[in-house]
């Protein structure tokens, strides 16, 4: 048989698939069950698709091809997440305008994806940086604005001095910018936010609607951070001001001996003239502004603070005056930005109190622990002391009683708090969807787009991104869009006066928060999506992507979906029914791949040298899909040899090229082989590959197919040596090709054609196994005497209990240890064990 020429054959089938629209999905097909198979689309932030994309996209593609052969109408689209920092930074680095560099990168990436043999319906391609797409991203903004879920406020924000833009909390990792690794600082800026906090409870409650990894759900739950407790009012002495705190442990109120406020708390500015050491306080605040949130909350760092001398708080339960400190370990964006400090029962407060010589008052005791060198934090095991009407109660009962007392006295109330902050969407960068807002000083009203008060007229969107030659960000934090007078200066749509357009662009995660809807109608120009198709095809049945997006893209998409559902624009409120994560492919030394480090790997050279099928199969054979691992191409030759063996088997087994057949969905029924072991392995392989693909265990599915090929070759060699008739039935080989086809689509299409099949094998049915032929005929039964193994006996798999016991008692090895004694008890564990007690 001729040698497999991957360069010729792969181009042949890629051309065939494209010309015959094999990958096209008829979204209006009612004859098959729909299956929306989606993988997270790519950033065209570099000039090539890398190994990580190849890993993720191939895994998802294998699953999509499998589902299609199982009879589903599979929709598998692809597009480019083209706006945002990654693409803009690439443009700055290369000196090419982002519109041009992004376009070129998309064009080349698309070539790469086609060369990988991925089953994408390219008729539904999207590009988030095109006006046809971001027009509807701006419409999404207007939907939230009209619903009261988009607002502008001045707030401390994360500022990356290198990227020169604001970052959402989720984009700060260990106090550094996730993109450039620079230290993030805090700035007070006026920004646009989406009220994701309004949906915190629903985001927590609706996990029972989706099939997601437990770790992902737990990470989101922790990020949302729901806490039930009480809001307590501490009056400021000699004023009408009240300092509100949130605490999950109101039972410890009698132990609160001082207060701490965040450096950004308004109490400080409100009482600046009463604070006698205000200059010292101001100096401390300025110093804290240079610290990241992680640095401020680090439990291991030395706690620092300054007392606000001249003002005191009054503890509502005992009327004691207690000092107030400013300290940077308290954050303004959690709770109320102020805490009541109970040093006897909190390690951080204890350390602070020790440092500044503050009172430490025990209010919970287990009568064993004495507070001297550390706080007593096992407080749920004790009971209340030094707490007047709470004394003797268990803490959980004291929480209920003190909360009721506070509410009755109007000194506080039961409340729920979240760690989740509103989604900051403003970016002071060029390459993004402009926020469609107009500011008018004359009528002092915020306007959207061109459509008048609180309204966006669809025909006036998009607010197009101007073509700026100088698109680099400014060090002062002003958006590059401010340089375009034509863009900024407009007429107020309400009063006609001179007005200013917003110069900020939206976080790229706004673009990706709804893209799964746009795939259905990428060319629709009068609405974002067709509701009828959305109601039919969504939510996404299977979504695949990295776990690093858990508290960003995945959370934001859930939020936006719920908003659209509430506005009656769609009929579902969760975007992705089932979610799978792929692991990360690391550099050979275990470090993260990065273009800046020069250690990133692309599939191109491997596809050129070995072919796409070898690359696809190898990259999934490399490691468990959900784990990932370090890249090494040492095993790729072994995978190539495996596929070469599959190719050569057709001629070796004597299956000659058949005339082309137009028959569809041929089911190959088993012709019983003389080699019963081969027959058993064959059916075991169908079962295992099916189950492994369903569970994204691609590496073990490939291993099992290798086992089957070994068994076929072994059986053939044995029959040849014994000069017997070759006993390999053709259906075993053909079903092997079907099982392998999602992994190696080009090779298997070519073999399928040579076996006489005229049309693409993707239209064939997935093989089925016979459960009866999988069962083992014989098993090994362990025989124990007084708990120790004395023999292992080969018996029929369907042996009865009495027969099994008799077989064990007849064993010479067992008889030796019985010493002619009658057994007191015989325990039988089916198909595994006979335990004899004498």
C-alpha positions in Angstrom: 0.0 0.0 0.0 1.2 3.5 -0.8 2.7 5.6 2.0 0.3 8.0 3.7 1.1 11.5 2.4 -0.4 13.9 5.0 0.3 17.1 3.1 -1.6 16.0 0.0 -4.4 14.1 1.8 -5.1 16.7 4.5 -5.4 19.5 1.9 -7.7 17.3 -0.2 -10.1 16.7 2.7 -10.1 20.2 4.0 -11.0 21.4 0.5 -13.7 18.7 0.3 -15.2 19.7 3.6 -15.3 23.4 2.6 -16.7 22.9 -0.9 -19.4 20.5 0.3 -20.2 22.5 3.4 -19.7 19.5 5.6 -19.2 21.6 8.7 -22.3 23.8 8.0 -25.1 23.6 10.5 -28.7 24.2 9.5 -30.0 25.9 12.6 -33.6 25.4 11.3 -33.2 21.6 11.0 -36.1 20.1 13.0 -35.3 16.4 12.3 -32.4 16.1 14.7 -31.8 17.1 18.3 -29.8 20.3 18.5 -26.3 20.3 20.2 -24.5 23.6 20.6 -20.9 22.7 21.1 -18.8 25.8 22.0 -15.2 26.4 22.9 -14.0 29.8 24.2 -13.0 31.8 21.2 -9.5 33.1 20.8 -7.7 36.4 21.3 -5.9 37.5 18.0 -3.3 39.1 20.3 -0.4 37.4 18.6 0.4 36.4 15.0 -0.2 32.7 15.6 -2.5 30.2 17.3 -0.3 28.4 20.0 -0.2 24.9 21.4 -2.7 25.8 24.1 -5.3 26.6 21.5 -4.5 23.4 19.6 -5.1 21.4 22.8 -8.3 23.1 23.8 -9.8 23.4 20.4 -9.0 19.8 19.4 -10.6 18.4 22.5 -13.8 20.3 21.9 -13.7 19.3 18.2 -13.4 15.6 19.0 -16.4 15.9 21.2 -18.4 17.7 18.5 -17.5 15.2 15.8 -18.5 12.4 18.2 -21.9 14.0 18.9 -22.6 14.5 15.2 -22.0 10.8 14.6 -24.3 10.1 17.5 -27.1 11.7 15.5 -27.1 15.3 16.8 -27.4 18.5 14.8 -24.1 20.0 16.0 -23.5 23.7 15.9 -19.8 24.4 16.3 -18.9 28.1 15.6 -15.7 30.1 16.0 -14.7 33.7 16.1 -12.2 36.2 17.4 -12.3 38.0 20.8 -10.5 40.9 19.1 -10.9 44.0 21.3 -9.0 44.6 24.5 -5.5 45.0 26.0 -3.8 41.9 24.5 -4.5 43.0 20.9 -3.7 46.7 21.7 -0.4 45.8 23.5 0.6 43.6 20.5 -0.1 46.6 18.2 2.0 48.9 20.3 4.9 46.4 20.4 4.9 45.9 16.7 4.1 49.5 15.8 1.2 48.4 13.6 -2.3 49.9 14.2 -4.5 47.4 16.1 -7.2 47.5 13.3 -4.5 46.3 10.8 -2.6 43.9 13.1 -5.8 42.3 14.5 -7.1 41.8 10.9 -3.9 40.1 9.8 -3.7 37.9 13.0 -7.3 36.8 12.5 -6.6 35.9 8.8 -3.6 33.8 9.7 -5.2 32.2 12.8 -8.1 31.1 10.6 -5.7 29.4 8.2 -4.2 27.6 11.2 -7.5 26.5 12.5 -8.6 25.1 9.2 -5.2 23.2 8.8 -6.0 21.6 12.2 -9.1 20.1 10.6 -11.4 21.7 13.1 -15.1 21.3 12.4 -16.1 24.9 12.6 -19.1 26.4 10.7 -17.2 29.4 9.3 -20.4 30.9 7.9 -21.2 32.0 11.5 -17.8 33.6 12.2 -17.7 36.8 14.4 -15.2 39.4 15.1 -15.9 41.5 18.3 -13.9 44.5 17.0 -16.1 44.9 13.9 -18.8 47.6 14.1 -21.4 45.0 13.1 -20.6 43.2 16.4 -19.8 46.0 18.8 -22.9 47.9 17.8 -24.7 45.2 19.8 -22.2 45.3 22.6 -23.2 49.0 23.0 -26.8 47.9 22.8 -26.1 45.5 25.7 -24.8 48.5 27.7 -28.1 50.4 26.9 -30.2 47.4 28.1 -28.4 47.6 31.5 -28.5 51.4 31.6 -32.3 51.5 31.1 -32.7 48.8 33.7 -30.8 50.8 36.2 -27.9 48.4 36.2 -25.2 50.7 34.7 -24.0 53.7 36.7 -21.1 56.0 37.0 -19.3 56.7 40.3 -16.0 57.9 41.7 -14.3 55.0 43.4 -10.9 53.7 44.3 -9.8 51.6 41.4 -7.0 49.3 40.4 -4.6 51.2 38.1 -1.9 49.5 36.1 0.9 52.0 35.5 2.4 50.0 32.6 -0.9 49.3 30.7 -2.1 52.7 31.8 -5.6 51.7 32.4 -8.1 50.6 35.1 -8.4 46.9 35.9 -11.3 45.0 37.4 -10.6 43.2 40.7 -10.7 40.0 38.8 -7.8 41.2 36.6 -5.5 41.7 39.5 -3.6 38.6 40.5 -1.4 38.7 43.7 -1.4 42.5 43.5 -0.2 42.5 39.9 -1.7 43.1 36.5 -2.6 39.8 35.0 -1.4 40.9 31.6 2.0 42.6 32.2 2.8 41.5 35.8 3.3 45.2 36.9 2.4 46.2 40.5 -1.1 47.6 40.6 -1.8 50.9 42.5 -5.0 52.5 43.7 -6.5 55.6 42.2 -9.7 57.5 42.7 -11.4 57.9 39.3 -14.9 58.3 38.0 -15.8 55.1 36.3 -18.7 53.1 34.8 -20.0 50.0 36.7 -22.5 47.2 36.1 -24.5 46.3 39.1 -23.6 42.6 39.2 -24.1 42.8 43.0 -27.8 43.0 42.4 -27.6 39.4 41.1 -25.4 38.0 43.8 -28.1 35.8 45.3 -29.3 34.4 42.0 -25.8 33.7 40.9 -25.4 31.6 44.0 -28.7 29.9 43.9 -28.8 28.8 40.3 -25.9 26.3 40.3 -28.5 23.5 40.5 -29.4 24.4 36.9 -26.0 23.7 35.5 -23.5 20.8 35.3 -20.2 22.5 36.0 -17.0 21.3 37.8 -17.4 21.5 41.6 -14.1 23.4 41.9 -15.4 26.1 39.5 -18.6 26.5 41.4 -16.8 26.7 44.7 -14.4 29.4 43.3 -17.4 31.5 42.1 -19.1 31.0 45.5 -16.0 32.1 47.3 -15.6 35.1 45.0 -19.2 36.2 45.5 -18.6 35.6 49.2 -22.0 35.7 50.9 -21.9 36.4 54.6 -24.9 36.7 56.9 -24.5 38.9 59.9 -25.6 42.3 61.4 -25.1 45.9 60.5 -24.3 47.7 63.8 -24.5 51.5 64.4 -21.7 53.0 66.5 -22.5 56.6 67.3 -19.7 59.2 67.1 -19.3 61.0 70.4 -20.7 64.6 70.4 -22.2 64.3 66.9 -25.2 62.9 65.0 -22.9 60.9 62.9 -23.1 57.1 63.0 -20.3 54.7 62.0 -21.9 51.6 60.5 -20.0 48.3 60.6 -20.9 44.8 59.2 -20.0 41.8 61.4 -20.7 38.1 61.1 -20.2 37.9 64.9 -22.5 40.4 66.6 -22.3 38.1 69.7 -18.9 39.5 70.4 -20.1 43.2 70.6 -19.2 43.4 74.3 -15.6 42.6 73.4 -15.3 45.4 70.8 -12.6 47.7 72.3 -11.7 49.9 69.3 -12.8 50.7 65.7 -10.9 50.6 62.5 -11.8 52.4 59.2 -10.3 52.1 55.8 -8.1 55.0 54.6 -10.8 55.9 52.0 -13.6 56.1 54.6 -15.6 59.4 54.4 -15.6 59.6 58.2 -12.0 60.9 58.0 -12.9 63.8 55.7 -16.1 64.5 57.5 -14.2 65.0 60.8 -10.9 66.4 59.5 -11.2 69.5 61.7 -11.9 67.5 64.8 -9.0 65.1 64.2 -6.2 66.7 66.1 -3.5 64.7 64.3 -5.0 65.1 60.8 -1.6 65.7 59.1 -0.3 62.4 60.5 -3.5 60.7 59.3 -3.2 62.2 55.9 0.4 61.1 55.5 -0.6 57.5 56.4 -3.5 57.6 53.9 -1.2 58.7 51.0 1.2 55.9 51.8 -1.6 53.3 51.8 -2.6 54.4 48.3 0.6 52.9 46.8 -0.3 49.4 48.2 -2.2 46.8 46.3 -5.3 45.2 47.9 -3.3 42.0 48.4 -0.6 43.8 50.2 -3.1 45.5 52.5 -4.9 42.3 53.5 -1.8 40.1 53.8 -2.2 38.3 57.2 1.5 38.0 57.6 2.4 41.7 57.2 3.0 44.0 60.1 -0.3 45.7 61.0 0.0 49.5 61.0 -2.5 52.3 61.7 -3.0 55.8 63.1 -5.5 56.7 65.8 -8.0 59.4 64.8 -7.3 61.6 67.9 -10.1 63.9 68.9 -13.0 61.6 68.0 -14.4 58.5 69.7 -17.1 55.9 68.9 -19.6 54.7 71.4 -20.2 50.9 71.7 -24.0 50.6 71.5 -24.3 47.6 74.0 -22.4 49.1 76.9 -22.1 52.8 76.0 -18.3 52.7 76.4 -16.2 55.2 74.4 -13.7 53.5 72.2 -10.9 54.8 70.0 -11.1 54.9 66.2 -8.0 54.0 64.0 -7.4 54.3 60.3 -5.6 51.2 59.0 -4.9 49.9 55.5 -5.9 46.3 56.3 -9.5 47.4 56.2 -10.9 47.8 52.7 -13.5 50.2 51.6 -15.0 47.8 49.0 -15.9 45.2 51.6 -18.8 45.7 54.0 -19.0 49.3 55.1 -15.3 50.0 55.1 -15.2 50.0 58.9 -14.9 47.2 61.5 -15.4 46.7 65.2 -12.3 45.2 66.6 -12.6 42.3 69.0 -8.9 41.5 69.8 -9.6 38.7 72.2 -11.1 36.6 69.4 -9.5 37.8 66.2 -5.8 37.2 65.4 -5.5 40.4 63.3 -7.2 42.6 65.9 -5.2 40.9 68.7 -1.9 41.7 66.9 -3.0 45.3 66.4 -4.2 45.7 70.0 -0.9 44.4 71.3 1.1 46.8 69.2 -0.9 49.9 70.3 -1.6 48.8 73.9 -5.4 48.6 73.5 -7.8 46.8 75.8 -8.3 43.0 75.1 -11.6 41.8 76.6 -12.6 38.1 76.6 -16.3 37.6 75.8 -16.3 33.9 74.9 -14.6 31.2 77.0 -14.3 27.4 77.1 -12.9 27.7 80.6 -9.7 26.0 79.3 -8.0 28.7 77.2 -6.5 31.8 78.7 -5.9 34.7 76.4 -2.3 35.9 76.9 -0.1 35.5 73.8 -2.8 34.9 71.2 -6.5 35.3 70.5 -9.0 32.6 71.4 -10.5 31.9 68.0 -12.2 28.5 68.6 -15.1 30.5 69.8 -17.9 28.2 68.6 -16.9 25.7 71.3 -17.2 28.2 74.2 -20.0 30.2 75.9 -20.6 33.9 76.4 -18.9 35.7 79.3 -18.5 39.4 80.3 -21.5 40.1 78.1 -24.3 41.0 80.5 -27.6 39.6 79.1 -25.7 37.2 76.8 -23.7 35.4 79.5 -24.0 31.7 79.5 -25.4 31.4 76.0 -23.7 29.5 73.2 -22.4 31.9 70.5 -24.9 30.8 67.9 -27.8 31.5 70.3 -26.2 34.8 71.3 -26.1 35.9 67.7 -29.8 35.5 67.4 -30.5 37.3 70.7 -28.1 40.3 70.2 -29.4 40.8 66.6 -33.0 41.0 67.8 -31.9 43.4 70.6 -30.2 45.7 68.1 -33.2 45.7 65.9 -35.6 46.4 68.8 -33.3 49.3 69.9 -32.9 50.5 66.3 -29.1 50.2 66.7 -28.7 47.7 63.9 -30.3 45.1 61.8 -29.7 41.6 60.4 -28.1 41.8 57.0 -26.3 40.0 54.3 -23.0 41.1 52.8 -21.0 40.0 49.8 -17.4 40.2 48.8 -18.5 40.6 45.2 -18.0 44.1 43.9 -19.8 45.8 41.0 -18.2 45.1 37.7 -16.0 48.0 36.6 -16.2 48.2 32.8 -14.4 51.5 32.0 -11.1 51.3 30.3 -8.9 54.3 29.4 -7.6 52.6 26.3 -8.2 52.9 22.5 -8.9 49.4 21.3 -12.4 48.7 22.6 -16.1 49.4 22.1 -16.8 53.1 23.0 -19.2 53.6 25.8 -22.3 55.1 24.1 -22.7 58.1 26.5 -23.0 61.9 25.9 -22.5 64.4 28.7 -24.4 67.8 28.5 -23.6 70.5 31.1 -26.6 72.7 30.0 -29.3 70.2 30.8 -27.2 68.4 33.4 -28.3 65.0 32.3 -26.4 61.9 31.3 -27.4 60.8 27.8 -26.8 57.6 25.9 -25.9 57.6 22.2 -27.9 60.0 20.1 -31.4 58.9 21.1 -32.4 61.3 23.8 -33.0 61.0 27.5 -32.4 57.5 28.7 -32.7 56.0 25.3 -30.6 54.6 22.5 -32.1 54.4 19.0 -30.8 51.3 17.2 -30.3 53.2 13.9 -27.8 55.5 15.6 -25.6 52.7 16.9 -22.8 51.9 16.6 -20.9 54.8 18.1 -17.9 54.1 15.9 -14.4 53.9 17.1 -12.5 56.7 15.4 -9.3 55.9 13.4 -6.6 57.4 15.5 -3.0 57.3 14.3 -1.7 58.0 17.8 -3.6 55.3 19.8 -1.2 54.9 22.7 -2.5 55.5 26.3 -1.4 58.6 28.3 0.4 58.4 31.5 -2.2 60.6 33.2 -4.9 58.0 32.6 -6.8 59.9 29.9 -8.2 57.8 27.1 -6.6 58.3 23.7 -10.1 58.9 22.3 -9.9 62.3 24.0 -7.5 63.4 21.3 -10.2 63.3 18.7 -12.1 66.5 18.7 -14.5 65.2 16.1 -15.3 62.2 18.2 -15.6 64.1 21.5 -17.5 67.3 20.5 -21.2 66.6 19.7 -24.6 68.2 20.1 -26.8 67.2 23.0 -29.6 65.0 21.6 -32.1 66.7 24.1 -31.4 70.4 24.1 -29.0 70.8 21.1 -26.3 72.4 23.2 -22.6 71.6 22.8 -21.9 68.3 24.6 -19.1 65.8 25.1 -19.0 62.2 24.3 -17.6 59.6 26.7 -14.0 58.8 25.7 -13.8 55.5 27.6 -14.1 52.1 26.1 -15.6 49.0 27.6 -13.8 46.1 29.2 -13.4 43.4 26.6 -15.2 41.0 28.9 -18.4 42.9 28.0 -17.8 41.8 24.4 -17.4 38.2 25.3 -20.3 38.1 27.9 -22.9 37.6 25.2 -21.0 36.3 22.1 -22.7 32.9 22.2 -25.9 34.7 21.2 -24.4 36.5 18.2 -23.1 33.3 16.7 -26.6 32.4 15.7 -27.0 35.5 13.4 -23.6 37.2 12.9 -25.0 39.1 9.9 -28.2 40.3 11.4 -28.2 44.1 11.2 -31.5 45.1 12.9 -31.1 43.2 16.2 -28.4 41.5 18.2 -29.9 38.0 17.7 -33.0 36.2 16.5 -35.0 35.4 19.6 -36.7 32.4 18.0 -33.3 30.8 17.2 -31.9 31.8 20.6 -34.9 30.2 22.3 -34.3 27.0 20.3 -30.6 26.7 20.5 -29.6 28.1 23.8 -28.3 27.6 26.4 -25.0 26.2 25.1 -25.1 22.4 25.6 -21.3 21.9 26.0 -18.8 24.7 26.8 -15.1 24.2 26.9 -12.4 26.6 28.2 -9.9 27.5 30.8 -10.6 27.6 34.5 -8.7 30.9 34.7 -11.9 32.5 33.4 -14.0 31.3 36.4 -14.5 34.7 38.1 -14.3 36.8 35.0 -15.9 35.6 31.7 -17.9 32.8 33.2 -19.3 34.9 36.0 -20.0 37.9 33.7 -21.7 35.8 31.1 -24.0 34.3 33.8 -24.9 37.9 34.9 -25.6 39.3 31.5 -27.7 36.3 30.6 -29.8 36.8 33.7 -30.3 40.5 32.9 -31.4 39.7 29.3 -33.8 37.1 30.8 -35.3 39.6 33.2 -35.8 42.0 30.3 -37.7 39.2 28.5 -35.3 39.2 25.6 -34.5 35.5 26.0 -36.2 32.5 27.7 -33.2 31.1 29.6 -31.1 32.5 32.5 -28.0 30.3 32.5 -25.7 30.5 29.4 -23.8 27.2 29.6 -25.5 24.0 30.6 -22.4 21.8 30.8 -18.8 23.1 31.3 -15.5 21.3 30.8 -12.1 22.8 31.5 -8.9 21.9 29.8 -5.6 22.0 31.6 -2.8 24.3 30.7 0.0 23.3 28.4 3.2 24.6 30.0 6.7 25.0 28.6 9.0 22.0 28.7 10.5 23.3 32.0 7.1 23.6 33.6 6.9 27.4 33.3 4.0 29.2 31.7 4.4 29.7 27.9 4.8 33.3 26.9 5.8 35.2 23.7 7.8 37.6 25.8 9.8 34.7 27.3 10.3 33.2 23.9 9.1 29.8 25.0 5.7 29.6 23.3 5.1 26.8 20.8 2.8 26.8 17.7 1.3 23.8 15.9 2.6 24.9 12.5 5.9 23.1 12.3 4.4 19.9 13.7 1.5 20.0 11.2 4.0 20.6 8.4 6.3 17.7 9.5 3.8 15.1 10.8 0.3 16.3 9.7 -2.6 17.6 11.6 -4.0 14.2 12.6 -0.7 13.3 14.3 -0.7 16.6 16.1 -4.3 16.3 17.1 -3.9 12.8 18.4 -0.6 13.5 20.1 -1.7 16.7 21.9 -4.7 14.8 23.4 -2.6 11.8 24.2 0.0 14.0 26.0 -1.9 14.3 29.3 -5.4 14.0 30.9 -7.4 16.8 29.2 -8.5 18.5 32.5 -4.9 18.4 33.9 -2.7 19.6 31.1 1.1 19.3 31.5 4.5 20.3 30.2 5.0 20.2 26.5 7.4 17.7 25.0 7.4 16.4 21.5 9.4 13.2 22.4 6.3 11.0 22.1 5.0 12.3 18.8 6.9 9.7 16.7 5.1 7.0 18.6 1.7 8.5 17.7 2.8 8.9 14.1 3.7 5.2 14.0 0.3 4.3 15.5 -1.6 6.1 12.8 0.8 4.7 10.1 -0.1 1.2 11.4 -3.8 2.0 11.1 -3.2 3.1 7.5 -1.3 0.0 6.6 -3.8 -2.4 8.2 -6.2 -2.0 5.3 -3.8 -3.6 2.8 -2.2 -6.0 5.3 -5.6 -7.5 6.2 -6.5 -7.8 2.6 -9.4 -5.3 2.5 -9.3 -4.2 -1.0 -10.6 -0.9 -2.3 -14.4 -1.2 -2.9 -16.5 0.6 -5.5 -17.9 3.8 -4.1 -21.2 3.4 -2.3 -23.9 6.0 -1.7 -25.4 4.1 1.3 -25.6 6.2 4.5 -25.2 5.3 8.1 -24.1 1.7 7.5 -24.0 -0.3 10.7 -21.3 -3.0 10.7 -22.6 -6.0 12.7 -20.1 -8.3 14.3 -19.1 -11.3 12.4 -17.9 -13.7 15.0 -14.2 -14.3 14.9 -12.3 -17.4 15.7 -10.2 -15.2 18.0 -12.6 -14.6 20.9 -10.1 -12.4 22.7 -10.0 -10.0 19.8 -13.7 -9.9 19.6 -13.9 -9.1 23.4 -11.2 -6.3 23.1 -13.0 -4.9 20.1 -16.3 -4.4 22.0 -14.4 -3.3 25.1 -12.8 -0.6 22.9 -16.1 0.7 21.6 -17.4 0.9 25.1 -14.3 2.6 26.6 -13.8 5.1 23.7 -17.4 6.1 23.9 -17.4 6.6 27.6 -14.0 8.4 27.6 -15.1 10.9 24.9 -18.2 11.6 26.9 -16.1 12.4 29.9 -13.3 14.2 28.0 -10.8 11.5 28.9 -9.2 11.6 25.4 -5.8 10.2 26.4 -7.2 6.9 27.7 -9.5 6.7 24.6 -6.5 6.8 22.4 -4.6 4.3 24.6 -7.5 1.8 24.2 -7.5 2.2 20.4 -3.8 1.4 20.5 -4.6 -1.7 22.5 -7.1 -2.8 19.8 -4.6 -2.2 17.0 -2.1 -4.3 18.9 -4.7 -7.1 19.3 -5.6 -7.0 15.6 -2.0 -7.3 14.5 -1.3 -10.0 17.1 -4.4 -12.0 16.0 -3.4 -11.6 12.3 0.2 -12.7 13.0 -1.0 -15.8 14.9 -3.4 -16.8 12.2 -0.7 -16.3 9.6 1.9 -18.4 11.6 -0.6 -21.2 12.1 -1.4 -21.1 8.3 -5.0 -20.6 9.1 -7.5 -18.4 7.3 -7.1 -14.8 8.2 -9.7 -14.3 10.9 -10.0 -10.6 11.1 -13.6 -9.5 10.1 -13.8 -6.3 8.1 -16.3 -4.8 10.5 -13.7 -4.6 13.3 -11.4 -2.6 11.1 -14.2 -0.3 9.8 -15.4 0.4 13.3 -11.9 1.1 14.4 -11.8 3.8 11.7 -15.1 5.3 12.9 -13.8 5.4 16.5 -10.6 7.0 15.4 -12.3 9.6 13.1 -12.9 12.4 15.6 -9.2 12.3 16.5 -7.7 11.9 13.0 -10.4 13.0 10.6 -8.2 13.4 7.4 -6.6 9.9 7.7 -9.9 8.2 8.4 -11.8 10.0 5.6 -9.2 8.8 3.1 -9.4 5.2 4.4 -13.2 5.3 4.4 -13.1 6.4 0.8 -10.7 3.5 -0.1 -13.1 1.1 1.6 -15.8 2.1 -0.9 -17.7 4.8 1.0 -18.5 7.8 -1.2 -19.6 10.4 1.3 -17.9 11.7 4.4 -17.8 9.3 7.3 -19.0 12.1 9.6 -22.5 11.1 8.4 -22.0 7.5 9.6 -23.4 6.2 12.9 -21.2 5.8 15.9 -20.4 2.1 16.6 -22.3 0.2 19.3 -20.9 -2.5 21.5 -22.4 -5.8 22.6 -22.4 -6.0 26.4 -22.5 -9.8 26.3 -19.2 -10.0 24.4 -17.4 -7.7 26.9 -17.9 -10.0 29.8 -14.9 -12.1 30.9 -15.4 -15.9 30.5 -13.1 -16.7 33.3 -12.1 -14.9 36.5 -9.5 -15.3 39.3 -11.0 -16.2 42.6 -8.9 -15.5 45.7 -9.1 -18.2 48.5 -8.3 -17.2 52.1 -7.9 -19.2 55.2 -8.2 -17.3 58.4 -7.7 -14.0 56.6 -4.6 -15.0 54.7 -4.4 -15.7 50.9 -3.6 -19.4 50.3 -4.6 -19.9 46.7 -5.9 -18.2 43.5 -8.3 -20.2 41.5 -9.4 -19.7 37.8 -13.1 -20.4 37.5 -15.9 -19.6 35.1 -17.2 -16.0 35.4 -20.8 -17.3 36.0 -19.9 -19.8 38.7 -22.5 -20.2 41.4 -21.8 -19.7 45.1 -21.9 -23.4 46.0 -19.6 -24.3 43.1 -17.2 -21.5 44.1 -17.0 -22.8 47.7 -16.5 -26.4 46.5 -13.7 -25.3 44.2 -12.0 -23.5 47.0 -12.3 -26.5 49.4 -11.0 -28.9 46.8 -7.8 -26.9 46.4 -4.8 -28.7 47.7 -3.2 -25.5 48.9 -6.4 -24.7 50.9 -6.6 -28.2 52.2 -3.1 -28.0 53.5 -4.1 -25.0 55.8 -7.4 -26.5 56.8 -5.5 -29.4 58.5 -8.6 -31.7 58.2 -10.7 -29.3 60.3 -14.3 -28.4 59.4 -14.7 -24.7 58.5 -16.6 -22.7 61.0 -17.7 -20.2 58.4 -17.3 -19.6 54.6 -17.8 -16.1 53.2 -18.3 -15.7 49.5 -17.8 -12.3 47.7 -19.1 -12.8 44.2 -16.5 -13.1 41.5 -13.7 -12.0 44.0 -13.2 -13.9 47.2 -13.8 -17.1 49.2 -12.9 -16.6 52.9 -12.7 -19.7 55.1 -12.6 -19.4 58.9 -11.5 -22.5 60.9 
